[in-house]
């Protein structure tokens, strides 16, 4: 299990769509770093429930309220981090305010909101690591239903898709951070301790600055017909991408291993990466 000394980052943000499991994972990472997590105080927003019942009327006050709450909370956490503690783990990034405002506000109101956001965003530090959770719409709806907030039960898939697309646009460039897009559709880090250990293991890796696609539960692809099996397993003398030379390796599938990630350093035919706690 990862400990405070094995996680090399001191400013970590867990992000994702509604019901993605951000707060749960943030608590687990903060516990290992021995700090209190910074969790979004959504219950303190007096306009949130009204927003879901009448979005056009309450979009502007709900976004302004969230902006003020996030600014106050993050500024306090950053100050406390500098004086009393070393690490900061949050379940949101400050840019989330601008991201949601683009979706919910008309142009005139967004222009005013953006002016306020730009003033508040000055001096906000960039996280060292951003972990974006992607459970998929089916699991996302299941997790929304499980946490039982009545005003969220009628959220439709189209709205969740718009949020996901907005996050993709926001994080398509690293901008000085390490951004992990983690497929959590087959991971249950709430009920399964091994899955949680796998997620912690992912976060503990020495990622380079950039955007990385990460699958915590990689599936070994089926060997195409006519392809001869490898004569040896990966070993000290193997080339960087497995047991074959580059000329003899098949180009199928083109997405494996991920070009922008260090998560699958071996050839797919030689077995997937195994989390350290399972080795």
ZISUL-V814597 format. One record per run of one state. SS is the DSSP state (alpha for helix, beta for strand, coil for the rest). FROM is the first residue (numbers start at 0). LEN is the number of residues. If there is no record, write none. Layout:
SS,FROM,LEN
SS,FROM,LEN
This chain:
coil,0,10
beta,10,6
coil,16,5
alpha,21,12
coil,33,4
beta,37,1
coil,38,3
alpha,41,3
coil,44,3
alpha,47,6
coil,53,1
alpha,54,29
coil,83,4
beta,87,3
coil,90,5
alpha,95,9
coil,104,2
alpha,106,15
coil,121,7
beta,128,6
coil,134,2
alpha,136,11
coil,147,2
alpha,149,3
coil,152,4
alpha,156,14
coil,170,7
beta,177,6
coil,183,9
alpha,192,11
coil,203,6
beta,209,6
coil,215,23
beta,238,1
coil,239,2
beta,241,1
coil,242,25
alpha,267,3
coil,270,5
alpha,275,3
coil,278,1
